[in-house]
Amino acid sequence: MIRVQNLVKYYGPTLAVDHLDLDVEAGQVVGILGPNGAGKSTTIRILTAFMPPTAGSASVNGHDVLTDSDAVRRSIGYLPESTPLYPEMRVREQLHYFGRLHGLDRTARNRRIGELTEACGLEAILARPIGHLSKGNKQRVGLAQAMLHDPPVLVLDEPTAGLDPTQITEVRKLILRLAESKTILLSTHILPEVEKTCQRVVIINRGRVVAQGEPEELKQRVRSASRVVVDVKAPVEQVKAAFEKIQSVQDVEAYNDQGWTLAAVTARDNVDIREILADAIVENRWSFREMTYETASLEEYFIQITSAANIEAA
Ligand code: ADP
């Protein structure tokens, strides 16, 4: 549905997108994740036929962004980071206004606005002036506006930026609901966004794809991923020696904590070592206060992968 090949974009001497490839199949929700300046907005501006690439190609719904830009725009509902909304207009008026811009006649507009009111949960706010709405509700209106011409693809730029936690949850739910009938590409610099809403994540840094996969798959790739912290009553050296003997243990860091030993044990290859550690504790007849399991977050992976790429490029 979206296909980007070898995309390059220079702004003057600045290389913003560096031979980027991206494929989004119909029906997928894909997240472009990257730190500020990574090239997310530039890629989106090219995909929405807002500006041409320096080299490479991009197409949406089979239409090339350079040679068939009108068809590309018709295929995409675009929610920019700040949606153009008129504060003095009421929600219904604004939707009619943009519906007219899309060339919809009154009957078509009424039908479409009715459908979108339902899909985006706008019933309660249709008659309210946009300026009086919360940011979360403005984002719902923005999404409805982006879908007036019923495009198969939605492109959302940082869709939950600036929202409070309740609004974030609601907008994410709405995105997931829209995903039942649309192909969605969203950009974000925050991880929970992709963990919560995307089936696939493409991590970009300095204009290049540095990793991609399902959120779960990416998590698995984090080196020395899971770690168990235990608090046992035994001398530090004994605890360290006993845990280090275990084959699936990669590393043990242990400290004395007022007669107790606090040991942080890292497993090899993501193995869950809680049971093995519990067996060792029982075998040694140590008293034990606490065991906590820490799994690697996608955030750690993201930091690892983007900083590695930065070092390489430096
Ligand atoms: P992101 O959306 O991931 O934050 P951008 O696509 O906005 O990244 O920016 C990628 C790179 O291109 C950055 O180095 C940025 O400074 C540069 N850039 C973006 N827009 C322009 C512009 N209009 N003129 C010059 N440089 C730009």
py3Dmol code that shows the C-alpha trace and the ligand (Angstrom):
import py3Dmol

protein = """\
ATOM      1  CA  MET A   1       0.000   0.000   0.000  1.00  0.00           C
ATOM      2  CA  ILE A   2       2.942   2.279   0.740  1.00  0.00           C
ATOM      3  CA  ARG A   3       6.236   1.624  -0.965  1.00  0.00           C
ATOM      4  CA  VAL A   4       9.381   3.674  -0.529  1.00  0.00           C
ATOM      5  CA  GLN A   5      12.571   2.705  -2.340  1.00  0.00           C
ATOM      6  CA  ASN A   6      16.006   4.196  -1.978  1.00  0.00           C
ATOM      7  CA  LEU A   7      14.549   7.514  -0.941  1.00  0.00           C
ATOM      8  CA  VAL A   8      16.997  10.405  -0.621  1.00  0.00           C
ATOM      9  CA  LYS A   9      16.260  13.969   0.411  1.00  0.00           C
ATOM     10  CA  TYR A  10      18.721  16.818   0.755  1.00  0.00           C
ATOM     11  CA  TYR A  11      17.809  20.251   2.101  1.00  0.00           C
ATOM     12  CA  GLY A  12      20.686  22.186   0.584  1.00  0.00           C
ATOM     13  CA  PRO A  13      23.720  20.421   1.985  1.00  0.00           C
ATOM     14  CA  THR A  14      21.743  18.665   4.775  1.00  0.00           C
ATOM     15  CA  LEU A  15      21.037  15.005   4.109  1.00  0.00           C
ATOM     16  CA  ALA A  16      17.674  14.425   5.818  1.00  0.00           C
ATOM     17  CA  VAL A  17      16.722  11.049   4.276  1.00  0.00           C
ATOM     18  CA  ASP A  18      19.491   8.677   3.282  1.00  0.00           C
ATOM     19  CA  HIS A  19      18.469   5.800   0.981  1.00  0.00           C
ATOM     20  CA  LEU A  20      15.406   4.842   2.972  1.00  0.00           C
ATOM     21  CA  ASP A  21      13.266   1.789   2.163  1.00  0.00           C
ATOM     22  CA  LEU A  22       9.832   1.281   3.635  1.00  0.00           C
ATOM     23  CA  ASP A  23       6.962  -1.080   2.825  1.00  0.00           C
ATOM     24  CA  VAL A  24       3.555  -0.999   4.395  1.00  0.00           C
ATOM     25  CA  GLU A  25       1.095  -3.728   3.435  1.00  0.00           C
ATOM     26  CA  ALA A  26      -2.629  -3.021   3.204  1.00  0.00           C
ATOM     27  CA  GLY A  27      -4.337  -3.215   6.585  1.00  0.00           C
ATOM     28  CA  GLN A  28      -1.177  -2.792   8.634  1.00  0.00           C
ATOM     29  CA  VAL A  29      -0.420  -0.199  11.291  1.00  0.00           C
ATOM     30  CA  VAL A  30       3.242   0.702  10.975  1.00  0.00           C
ATOM     31  CA  GLY A  31       5.137   3.120  13.170  1.00  0.00           C
ATOM     32  CA  ILE A  32       8.137   5.173  12.110  1.00  0.00           C
ATOM     33  CA  LEU A  33      10.078   5.712  15.266  1.00  0.00           C
ATOM     34  CA  GLY A  34      13.123   7.904  15.617  1.00  0.00           C
ATOM     35  CA  PRO A  35      14.628  10.713  17.641  1.00  0.00           C
ATOM     36  CA  ASN A  36      14.048  14.334  16.659  1.00  0.00           C
ATOM     37  CA  GLY A  37      15.788  15.150  13.407  1.00  0.00           C
ATOM     38  CA  ALA A  38      15.788  11.503  12.260  1.00  0.00           C
ATOM     39  CA  GLY A  39      13.906  12.288   9.049  1.00  0.00           C
ATOM     40  CA  LYS A  40      10.365  11.221   9.963  1.00  0.00           C
ATOM     41  CA  SER A  41       8.574  14.407   8.916  1.00  0.00           C
ATOM     42  CA  THR A  42      10.613  14.675   5.737  1.00  0.00           C
ATOM     43  CA  THR A  43       9.644  11.121   4.745  1.00  0.00           C
ATOM     44  CA  ILE A  44       6.000  11.909   5.487  1.00  0.00           C
ATOM     45  CA  ARG A  45       6.108  15.166   3.516  1.00  0.00           C
ATOM     46  CA  ILE A  46       7.402  13.220   0.519  1.00  0.00           C
ATOM     47  CA  LEU A  47       4.809  10.469   0.948  1.00  0.00           C
ATOM     48  CA  THR A  48       1.961  12.959   1.107  1.00  0.00           C
ATOM     49  CA  ALA A  49       3.239  14.520  -2.161  1.00  0.00           C
ATOM     50  CA  PHE A  50       3.937  17.774  -0.331  1.00  0.00           C
ATOM     51  CA  MET A  51       7.482  17.931  -1.694  1.00  0.00           C
ATOM     52  CA  PRO A  52       9.556  15.846  -4.101  1.00  0.00           C
ATOM     53  CA  PRO A  53      12.428  13.572  -3.093  1.00  0.00           C
ATOM     54  CA  THR A  54      15.962  14.334  -4.284  1.00  0.00           C
ATOM     55  CA  ALA A  55      16.244  10.723  -5.510  1.00  0.00           C
ATOM     56  CA  GLY A  56      14.502   7.395  -5.134  1.00  0.00           C
ATOM     57  CA  SER A  57      10.808   6.640  -5.409  1.00  0.00           C
ATOM     58  CA  ALA A  58       7.699   6.518  -3.279  1.00  0.00           C
ATOM     59  CA  SER A  59       4.205   5.363  -4.075  1.00  0.00           C
ATOM     60  CA  VAL A  60       0.916   5.143  -2.214  1.00  0.00           C
ATOM     61  CA  ASN A  61      -1.923   2.874  -3.254  1.00  0.00           C
ATOM     62  CA  GLY A  62      -0.051   2.240  -6.511  1.00  0.00           C
ATOM     63  CA  HIS A  63       0.339   5.965  -7.351  1.00  0.00           C
ATOM     64  CA  ASP A  64       3.760   7.544  -7.701  1.00  0.00           C
ATOM     65  CA  VAL A  65       4.278  10.690  -5.603  1.00  0.00           C
ATOM     66  CA  LEU A  66       6.014  12.508  -8.447  1.00  0.00           C
ATOM     67  CA  THR A  67       3.964  11.564 -11.489  1.00  0.00           C
ATOM     68  CA  ASP A  68       0.571  10.999  -9.888  1.00  0.00           C
ATOM     69  CA  SER A  69       0.495  13.331  -6.908  1.00  0.00           C
ATOM     70  CA  ASP A  70      -3.247  14.128  -7.064  1.00  0.00           C
ATOM     71  CA  ALA A  71      -4.105  10.438  -6.845  1.00  0.00           C
ATOM     72  CA  VAL A  72      -1.647  10.105  -3.950  1.00  0.00           C
ATOM     73  CA  ARG A  73      -3.391  12.939  -2.075  1.00  0.00           C
ATOM     74  CA  ARG A  74      -6.781  11.330  -2.704  1.00  0.00           C
ATOM     75  CA  SER A  75      -5.456   8.052  -1.295  1.00  0.00           C
ATOM     76  CA  ILE A  76      -4.152   9.588   1.925  1.00  0.00           C
ATOM     77  CA  GLY A  77      -5.787  11.082   4.980  1.00  0.00           C
ATOM     78  CA  TYR A  78      -3.089  13.162   6.582  1.00  0.00           C
ATOM     79  CA  LEU A  79      -3.104  14.309  10.185  1.00  0.00           C
ATOM     80  CA  PRO A  80      -0.225  16.763  10.567  1.00  0.00           C
ATOM     81  CA  GLU A  81       1.321  17.419  13.946  1.00  0.00           C
ATOM     82  CA  SER A  82      -0.781  20.531  14.324  1.00  0.00           C
ATOM     83  CA  THR A  83      -4.094  20.177  12.514  1.00  0.00           C
ATOM     84  CA  PRO A  84      -5.431  23.218  10.715  1.00  0.00           C
ATOM     85  CA  LEU A  85      -8.576  23.942  12.694  1.00  0.00           C
ATOM     86  CA  TYR A  86     -10.580  27.185  12.848  1.00  0.00           C
ATOM     87  CA  PRO A  87     -11.239  27.996  16.497  1.00  0.00           C
ATOM     88  CA  GLU A  88     -14.388  30.031  15.848  1.00  0.00           C
ATOM     89  CA  MET A  89     -16.044  27.356  13.661  1.00  0.00           C
ATOM     90  CA  ARG A  90     -18.250  24.693  15.127  1.00  0.00           C
ATOM     91  CA  VAL A  91     -17.139  21.101  14.557  1.00  0.00           C
ATOM     92  CA  ARG A  92     -19.983  20.360  12.140  1.00  0.00           C
ATOM     93  CA  GLU A  93     -19.293  23.554  10.148  1.00  0.00           C
ATOM     94  CA  GLN A  94     -15.611  22.802   9.919  1.00  0.00           C
ATOM     95  CA  LEU A  95     -16.276  19.279   8.617  1.00  0.00           C
ATOM     96  CA  HIS A  96     -18.691  20.675   6.010  1.00  0.00           C
ATOM     97  CA  TYR A  97     -16.135  23.284   5.029  1.00  0.00           C
ATOM     98  CA  PHE A  98     -13.390  20.716   4.421  1.00  0.00           C
ATOM     99  CA  GLY A  99     -15.904  18.367   2.805  1.00  0.00           C
ATOM    100  CA  ARG A 100     -16.654  21.111   0.265  1.00  0.00           C
ATOM    101  CA  LEU A 101     -12.931  21.507  -0.382  1.00  0.00           C
ATOM    102  CA  HIS A 102     -12.883  17.801  -1.228  1.00  0.00           C
ATOM    103  CA  GLY A 103     -15.698  18.413  -3.701  1.00  0.00           C
ATOM    104  CA  LEU A 104     -18.398  16.528  -1.765  1.00  0.00           C
ATOM    105  CA  ASP A 105     -21.979  17.725  -2.357  1.00  0.00           C
ATOM    106  CA  ARG A 106     -24.350  18.334   0.577  1.00  0.00           C
ATOM    107  CA  THR A 107     -25.846  14.820   0.508  1.00  0.00           C
ATOM    108  CA  ALA A 108     -22.407  13.185   0.385  1.00  0.00           C
ATOM    109  CA  ARG A 109     -21.147  15.474   3.172  1.00  0.00           C
ATOM    110  CA  ASN A 110     -24.069  14.715   5.445  1.00  0.00           C
ATOM    111  CA  ARG A 111     -23.630  11.003   4.937  1.00  0.00           C
ATOM    112  CA  ARG A 112     -19.870  11.113   5.464  1.00  0.00           C
ATOM    113  CA  ILE A 113     -20.041  13.405   8.505  1.00  0.00           C
ATOM    114  CA  GLY A 114     -22.619  11.064  10.009  1.00  0.00           C
ATOM    115  CA  GLU A 115     -20.284   8.082   9.520  1.00  0.00           C
ATOM    116  CA  LEU A 116     -17.294   9.943  10.929  1.00  0.00           C
ATOM    117  CA  THR A 117     -19.258  11.258  13.899  1.00  0.00           C
ATOM    118  CA  GLU A 118     -19.898   7.635  14.757  1.00  0.00           C
ATOM    119  CA  ALA A 119     -16.353   6.410  13.969  1.00  0.00           C
ATOM    120  CA  CYS A 120     -14.546   9.199  15.842  1.00  0.00           C
ATOM    121  CA  GLY A 121     -17.015   9.656  18.693  1.00  0.00           C
ATOM    122  CA  LEU A 122     -17.973  13.254  17.878  1.00  0.00           C
ATOM    123  CA  GLU A 123     -21.699  13.167  18.851  1.00  0.00           C
ATOM    124  CA  ALA A 124     -21.296  15.284  21.948  1.00  0.00           C
ATOM    125  CA  ILE A 125     -19.127  17.964  20.365  1.00  0.00           C
ATOM    126  CA  LEU A 126     -20.583  18.496  16.872  1.00  0.00           C
ATOM    127  CA  ALA A 127     -22.187  21.799  17.836  1.00  0.00           C
ATOM    128  CA  ARG A 128     -19.261  23.095  19.888  1.00  0.00           C
ATOM    129  CA  PRO A 129     -16.806  25.736  18.652  1.00  0.00           C
ATOM    130  CA  ILE A 130     -13.417  24.145  17.917  1.00  0.00           C
ATOM    131  CA  GLY A 131     -11.674  26.721  20.117  1.00  0.00           C
ATOM    132  CA  HIS A 132     -13.532  25.374  23.178  1.00  0.00           C
ATOM    133  CA  LEU A 133     -12.456  21.769  22.693  1.00  0.00           C
ATOM    134  CA  SER A 134      -9.814  19.865  24.659  1.00  0.00           C
ATOM    135  CA  LYS A 135      -6.691  18.856  22.735  1.00  0.00           C
ATOM    136  CA  GLY A 136      -7.876  15.244  22.700  1.00  0.00           C
ATOM    137  CA  ASN A 137     -11.192  16.241  21.118  1.00  0.00           C
ATOM    138  CA  LYS A 138      -9.407  18.485  18.619  1.00  0.00           C
ATOM    139  CA  GLN A 139      -7.365  15.451  17.603  1.00  0.00           C
ATOM    140  CA  ARG A 140     -10.595  13.462  17.040  1.00  0.00           C
ATOM    141  CA  VAL A 141     -11.883  16.256  14.823  1.00  0.00           C
ATOM    142  CA  GLY A 142      -8.513  16.283  13.017  1.00  0.00           C
ATOM    143  CA  LEU A 143      -8.816  12.554  12.368  1.00  0.00           C
ATOM    144  CA  ALA A 144     -12.389  12.919  11.109  1.00  0.00           C
ATOM    145  CA  GLN A 145     -11.272  15.772   8.858  1.00  0.00           C
ATOM    146  CA  ALA A 146      -8.424  13.669   7.477  1.00  0.00           C
ATOM    147  CA  MET A 147     -10.896  10.923   6.556  1.00  0.00           C
ATOM    148  CA  LEU A 148     -13.631  13.006   4.917  1.00  0.00           C
ATOM    149  CA  HIS A 149     -12.710  11.779   1.428  1.00  0.00           C
ATOM    150  CA  ASP A 150     -12.595   8.173   2.715  1.00  0.00           C
ATOM    151  CA  PRO A 151      -8.941   7.467   1.852  1.00  0.00           C
ATOM    152  CA  PRO A 152      -7.594   3.914   2.255  1.00  0.00           C
ATOM    153  CA  VAL A 153      -4.412   5.186   3.953  1.00  0.00           C
ATOM    154  CA  LEU A 154      -3.966   7.346   7.049  1.00  0.00           C
ATOM    155  CA  VAL A 155      -0.693   9.106   7.770  1.00  0.00           C
ATOM    156  CA  LEU A 156      -0.468  10.466  11.295  1.00  0.00           C
ATOM    157  CA  ASP A 157       2.370  12.690  12.441  1.00  0.00           C
ATOM    158  CA  GLU A 158       2.943  12.382  16.209  1.00  0.00           C
ATOM    159  CA  PRO A 159      -0.782  11.760  16.796  1.00  0.00           C
ATOM    160  CA  THR A 160      -0.695  11.960  20.592  1.00  0.00           C
ATOM    161  CA  ALA A 161       1.855  14.761  21.059  1.00  0.00           C
ATOM    162  CA  GLY A 162       0.719  17.279  23.647  1.00  0.00           C
ATOM    163  CA  LEU A 163      -2.178  15.193  24.976  1.00  0.00           C
ATOM    164  CA  ASP A 164      -2.712  14.248  28.602  1.00  0.00           C
ATOM    165  CA  PRO A 165      -2.649  10.543  29.582  1.00  0.00           C
ATOM    166  CA  THR A 166      -6.428  10.058  29.400  1.00  0.00           C
ATOM    167  CA  GLN A 167      -6.606  11.733  26.007  1.00  0.00           C
ATOM    168  CA  ILE A 168      -3.644   9.653  24.812  1.00  0.00           C
ATOM    169  CA  THR A 169      -5.447   6.442  25.744  1.00  0.00           C
ATOM    170  CA  GLU A 170      -8.592   7.587  23.941  1.00  0.00           C
ATOM    171  CA  VAL A 171      -6.828   8.685  20.772  1.00  0.00           C
ATOM    172  CA  ARG A 172      -4.881   5.390  20.702  1.00  0.00           C
ATOM    173  CA  LYS A 173      -8.139   3.447  21.032  1.00  0.00           C
ATOM    174  CA  LEU A 174      -9.562   5.456  18.178  1.00  0.00           C
ATOM    175  CA  ILE A 175      -6.500   4.750  16.014  1.00  0.00           C
ATOM    176  CA  LEU A 176      -6.847   1.026  16.703  1.00  0.00           C
ATOM    177  CA  ARG A 177     -10.503   1.176  15.738  1.00  0.00           C
ATOM    178  CA  LEU A 178      -9.729   3.030  12.510  1.00  0.00           C
ATOM    179  CA  ALA A 179      -7.048   0.429  11.792  1.00  0.00           C
ATOM    180  CA  GLU A 180      -9.797  -2.140  11.246  1.00  0.00           C
ATOM    181  CA  SER A 181     -10.544  -0.542   7.890  1.00  0.00           C
ATOM    182  CA  LYS A 182      -7.471   1.589   7.057  1.00  0.00           C
ATOM    183  CA  THR A 183      -3.774   1.191   6.442  1.00  0.00           C
ATOM    184  CA  ILE A 184      -1.990   3.434   8.921  1.00  0.00           C
ATOM    185  CA  LEU A 185       1.500   4.902   9.014  1.00  0.00           C
ATOM    186  CA  LEU A 186       2.267   6.932  12.092  1.00  0.00           C
ATOM    187  CA  SER A 187       5.391   8.720  13.165  1.00  0.00           C
ATOM    188  CA  THR A 188       6.521   9.196  16.705  1.00  0.00           C
ATOM    189  CA  HIS A 189       9.575   9.843  18.814  1.00  0.00           C
ATOM    190  CA  ILE A 190       8.081   8.091  21.829  1.00  0.00           C
ATOM    191  CA  LEU A 191       8.068   4.363  22.325  1.00  0.00           C
ATOM    192  CA  PRO A 192       4.821   3.571  24.099  1.00  0.00           C
ATOM    193  CA  GLU A 193       3.063   4.837  21.008  1.00  0.00           C
ATOM    194  CA  VAL A 194       4.391   2.046  18.803  1.00  0.00           C
ATOM    195  CA  GLU A 195       4.218  -0.581  21.530  1.00  0.00           C
ATOM    196  CA  LYS A 196       0.517   0.162  22.000  1.00  0.00           C
ATOM    197  CA  THR A 197      -0.697   0.717  18.463  1.00  0.00           C
ATOM    198  CA  CYS A 198       1.644  -0.693  15.814  1.00  0.00           C
ATOM    199  CA  GLN A 199       2.073  -4.175  14.392  1.00  0.00           C
ATOM    200  CA  ARG A 200       5.393  -3.216  12.909  1.00  0.00           C
ATOM    201  CA  VAL A 201       7.990  -0.629  13.809  1.00  0.00           C
ATOM    202  CA  VAL A 202      10.617   0.923  11.595  1.00  0.00           C
ATOM    203  CA  ILE A 203      13.292   2.659  13.626  1.00  0.00           C
ATOM    204  CA  ILE A 204      15.068   5.407  11.734  1.00  0.00           C
ATOM    205  CA  ASN A 205      18.053   7.503  12.663  1.00  0.00           C
ATOM    206  CA  ARG A 206      19.908  10.068  10.587  1.00  0.00           C
ATOM    207  CA  GLY A 207      17.616   9.339   7.664  1.00  0.00           C
ATOM    208  CA  ARG A 208      18.319   5.592   7.578  1.00  0.00           C
ATOM    209  CA  VAL A 209      16.435   2.524   8.728  1.00  0.00           C
ATOM    210  CA  VAL A 210      18.441   1.096  11.614  1.00  0.00           C
ATOM    211  CA  ALA A 211      16.048  -1.672  12.658  1.00  0.00           C
ATOM    212  CA  GLN A 212      12.584  -2.969  11.929  1.00  0.00           C
ATOM    213  CA  GLY A 213      10.240  -5.674  13.079  1.00  0.00           C
ATOM    214  CA  GLU A 214       7.341  -6.375  15.390  1.00  0.00           C
ATOM    215  CA  PRO A 215       7.643  -4.531  18.713  1.00  0.00           C
ATOM    216  CA  GLU A 216       8.006  -7.877  20.525  1.00  0.00           C
ATOM    217  CA  GLU A 217      10.650  -9.083  18.096  1.00  0.00           C
ATOM    218  CA  LEU A 218      12.698  -5.920  18.593  1.00  0.00           C
ATOM    219  CA  LYS A 219      12.525  -6.356  22.338  1.00  0.00           C
ATOM    220  CA  GLN A 220      13.917  -9.867  21.985  1.00  0.00           C
ATOM    221  CA  ARG A 221      16.956  -8.463  20.278  1.00  0.00           C
ATOM    222  CA  VAL A 222      18.057  -6.416  23.246  1.00  0.00           C
ATOM    223  CA  ARG A 223      21.289  -7.873  24.417  1.00  0.00           C
ATOM    224  CA  SER A 224      21.463  -9.157  28.007  1.00  0.00           C
ATOM    225  CA  ALA A 225      17.790  -8.578  28.182  1.00  0.00           C
ATOM    226  CA  SER A 226      16.276  -9.997  31.332  1.00  0.00           C
ATOM    227  CA  ARG A 227      17.641  -9.430  34.764  1.00  0.00           C
ATOM    228  CA  VAL A 228      16.548 -10.747  38.108  1.00  0.00           C
ATOM    229  CA  VAL A 229      17.335  -8.946  41.333  1.00  0.00           C
ATOM    230  CA  VAL A 230      17.291 -11.062  44.505  1.00  0.00           C
ATOM    231  CA  ASP A 231      17.815 -10.133  48.118  1.00  0.00           C
ATOM    232  CA  VAL A 232      19.161 -13.053  50.218  1.00  0.00           C
ATOM    233  CA  LYS A 233      20.733 -13.509  53.641  1.00  0.00           C
ATOM    234  CA  ALA A 234      24.207 -14.879  52.866  1.00  0.00           C
ATOM    235  CA  PRO A 235      27.721 -13.529  52.327  1.00  0.00           C
ATOM    236  CA  VAL A 236      28.233 -11.692  49.034  1.00  0.00           C
ATOM    237  CA  GLU A 237      30.980 -14.024  47.785  1.00  0.00           C
ATOM    238  CA  GLN A 238      28.927 -17.166  48.430  1.00  0.00           C
ATOM    239  CA  VAL A 239      25.915 -15.765  46.593  1.00  0.00           C
ATOM    240  CA  LYS A 240      28.036 -14.637  43.676  1.00  0.00           C
ATOM    241  CA  ALA A 241      29.790 -18.021  43.424  1.00  0.00           C
ATOM    242  CA  ALA A 242      26.560 -20.008  43.643  1.00  0.00           C
ATOM    243  CA  PHE A 243      24.780 -17.974  40.947  1.00  0.00           C
ATOM    244  CA  GLU A 244      27.772 -17.799  38.627  1.00  0.00           C
ATOM    245  CA  LYS A 245      27.870 -21.612  38.542  1.00  0.00           C
ATOM    246  CA  ILE A 246      24.448 -21.676  36.862  1.00  0.00           C
ATOM    247  CA  GLN A 247      24.800 -22.235  33.142  1.00  0.00           C
ATOM    248  CA  SER A 248      22.095 -19.839  31.983  1.00  0.00           C
ATOM    249  CA  VAL A 249      23.525 -17.002  34.078  1.00  0.00           C
ATOM    250  CA  GLN A 250      25.674 -14.540  32.210  1.00  0.00           C
ATOM    251  CA  ASP A 251      26.649 -12.099  34.900  1.00  0.00           C
ATOM    252  CA  VAL A 252      26.180 -11.464  38.620  1.00  0.00           C
ATOM    253  CA  GLU A 253      26.648  -8.168  40.398  1.00  0.00           C
ATOM    254  CA  ALA A 254      26.314  -8.461  44.163  1.00  0.00           C
ATOM    255  CA  TYR A 255      26.451  -5.971  47.035  1.00  0.00           C
ATOM    256  CA  ASN A 256      26.287  -6.185  50.787  1.00  0.00           C
ATOM    257  CA  ASP A 257      23.164  -4.508  52.146  1.00  0.00           C
ATOM    258  CA  GLN A 258      23.344  -4.521  55.949  1.00  0.00           C
ATOM    259  CA  GLY A 259      23.995  -8.242  56.277  1.00  0.00           C
ATOM    260  CA  TRP A 260      21.868  -9.150  53.251  1.00  0.00           C
ATOM    261  CA  THR A 261      23.166  -9.574  49.739  1.00  0.00           C
ATOM    262  CA  LEU A 262      21.490  -7.816  46.882  1.00  0.00           C
ATOM    263  CA  ALA A 263      22.371  -9.612  43.658  1.00  0.00           C
ATOM    264  CA  ALA A 264      21.483  -8.485  40.133  1.00  0.00           C
ATOM    265  CA  VAL A 265      21.643 -11.545  37.906  1.00  0.00           C
ATOM    266  CA  THR A 266      21.644 -11.237  34.109  1.00  0.00           C
ATOM    267  CA  ALA A 267      20.498 -14.224  32.081  1.00  0.00           C
ATOM    268  CA  ARG A 268      21.958 -15.524  28.862  1.00  0.00           C
ATOM    269  CA  ASP A 269      19.784 -15.350  25.733  1.00  0.00           C
ATOM    270  CA  ASN A 270      16.733 -13.922  27.446  1.00  0.00           C
ATOM    271  CA  VAL A 271      16.152 -17.074  29.530  1.00  0.00           C
ATOM    272  CA  ASP A 272      13.771 -16.631  32.451  1.00  0.00           C
ATOM    273  CA  ILE A 273      16.021 -17.714  35.339  1.00  0.00           C
ATOM    274  CA  ARG A 274      13.696 -17.039  38.263  1.00  0.00           C
ATOM    275  CA  GLU A 275      12.965 -20.687  38.981  1.00  0.00           C
ATOM    276  CA  ILE A 276      16.608 -21.730  38.709  1.00  0.00           C
ATOM    277  CA  LEU A 277      17.629 -18.975  41.113  1.00  0.00           C
ATOM    278  CA  ALA A 278      14.864 -19.943  43.541  1.00  0.00           C
ATOM    279  CA  ASP A 279      16.156 -23.552  43.446  1.00  0.00           C
ATOM    280  CA  ALA A 280      19.688 -22.348  44.235  1.00  0.00           C
ATOM    281  CA  ILE A 281      18.414 -20.266  47.147  1.00  0.00           C
ATOM    282  CA  VAL A 282      16.517 -23.238  48.592  1.00  0.00           C
ATOM    283  CA  GLU A 283      19.477 -25.590  48.060  1.00  0.00           C
ATOM    284  CA  ASN A 284      21.750 -23.230  49.989  1.00  0.00           C
ATOM    285  CA  ARG A 285      19.137 -22.719  52.708  1.00  0.00           C
ATOM    286  CA  TRP A 286      19.399 -18.956  52.478  1.00  0.00           C
ATOM    287  CA  SER A 287      16.664 -16.711  53.830  1.00  0.00           C
ATOM    288  CA  PHE A 288      15.231 -14.578  51.108  1.00  0.00           C
ATOM    289  CA  ARG A 289      13.295 -11.306  51.080  1.00  0.00           C
ATOM    290  CA  GLU A 290      12.602 -10.345  47.551  1.00  0.00           C
ATOM    291  CA  MET A 291      12.949 -11.278  43.896  1.00  0.00           C
ATOM    292  CA  THR A 292      12.162  -8.854  41.064  1.00  0.00           C
ATOM    293  CA  TYR A 293      12.187  -9.555  37.362  1.00  0.00           C
ATOM    294  CA  GLU A 294      13.196  -6.802  34.967  1.00  0.00           C
ATOM    295  CA  THR A 295      12.566  -7.296  31.276  1.00  0.00           C
ATOM    296  CA  ALA A 296      14.204  -5.132  28.678  1.00  0.00           C
ATOM    297  CA  SER A 297      12.036  -2.445  27.267  1.00  0.00           C
ATOM    298  CA  LEU A 298      11.810  -1.406  23.673  1.00  0.00           C
ATOM    299  CA  GLU A 299      13.090   1.902  24.987  1.00  0.00           C
ATOM    300  CA  GLU A 300      16.440   0.345  25.904  1.00  0.00           C
ATOM    301  CA  TYR A 301      16.630  -1.197  22.475  1.00  0.00           C
ATOM    302  CA  PHE A 302      15.821   2.097  20.828  1.00  0.00           C
ATOM    303  CA  ILE A 303      18.514   3.918  22.785  1.00  0.00           C
ATOM    304  CA  GLN A 304      21.006   1.143  22.108  1.00  0.00           C
ATOM    305  CA  ILE A 305      20.356   1.081  18.390  1.00  0.00           C
ATOM    306  CA  THR A 306      20.189   4.834  17.782  1.00  0.00           C
ATOM    307  CA  SER A 307      23.262   5.616  19.847  1.00  0.00           C
ATOM    308  CA  ALA A 308      25.231   2.818  18.149  1.00  0.00           C
ATOM    309  CA  ALA A 309      24.312   4.321  14.779  1.00  0.00           C
ATOM    310  CA  ASN A 310      25.348   7.781  15.978  1.00  0.00           C
ATOM    311  CA  ILE A 311      28.743   6.496  17.062  1.00  0.00           C
ATOM    312  CA  GLU A 312      29.207   4.752  13.711  1.00  0.00           C
ATOM    313  CA  ALA A 313      28.347   7.921  11.841  1.00  0.00           C
ATOM    314  CA  ALA A 314      30.561  10.187  13.974  1.00  0.00           C
TER     315      ALA A 314
END
"""
ligand_1 = """\
27
ADP
P 12.054 14.387 12.357
O 10.692 14.582 11.785
O 12.432 12.954 12.521
O 12.275 15.170 13.609
P 12.927 15.927 10.071
O 12.502 15.183 8.871
O 12.103 17.098 10.496
O 13.124 14.919 11.281
O 14.423 16.451 9.859
C 15.470 15.667 9.318
C 16.683 16.551 9.089
O 16.425 17.523 8.091
C 17.119 17.341 10.317
O 18.519 17.406 10.297
C 16.500 18.691 10.089
O 17.254 19.699 10.736
C 16.566 18.832 8.591
N 15.439 19.645 8.055
C 14.116 19.378 8.188
N 13.363 20.283 7.534
C 14.221 21.155 6.955
C 14.067 22.322 6.131
N 12.867 22.746 5.754
N 15.210 22.948 5.738
C 16.417 22.506 6.096
N 16.637 21.406 6.853
C 15.566 20.753 7.286
"""
view = py3Dmol.view(width=600, height=400)
view.addModel(protein, "pdb")
view.setStyle({"model": 0}, {"cartoon": {"style": "trace"}})
view.addModel(ligand_1, "xyz")
view.setStyle({"model": 1}, {"stick": {}})
view.zoomTo()
view.show()
